[in-house]
């Protein structure tokens, strides 16, 4: 089974966040120390996020911990940029970033 990973960027530095299914934890790989620290601190904190259901008005608040699963990490990542300035590059090919972690 392949681990989930997604590209990230911060102030001209490229990297990625990966979820290790065996160890049950996320790993931030980013060349910018400040961005890496911001991402790690944010992702290490459980977050209460309103989750939609049947209609646009039907939400329940749930707590997500990025270390619980790849799916929880994905949900928490949707809040990363606004809180830290670390951008999640959902459409950037992460394999390319792993091979060339720079612009």
PyMOL commands that set and color helices and strands:
alter all, ss='L'
color gray80, all
select helices_A, chain A and resi 33-43+70-77+80-84+94-99
alter helices_A, ss='H'
color red, helices_A
select strands_A, chain A and resi 4-10+13-20+25-30+47-52+59-64+87-89
alter strands_A, ss='S'
color yellow, strands_A
deselect
rebuild
show_as cartoon
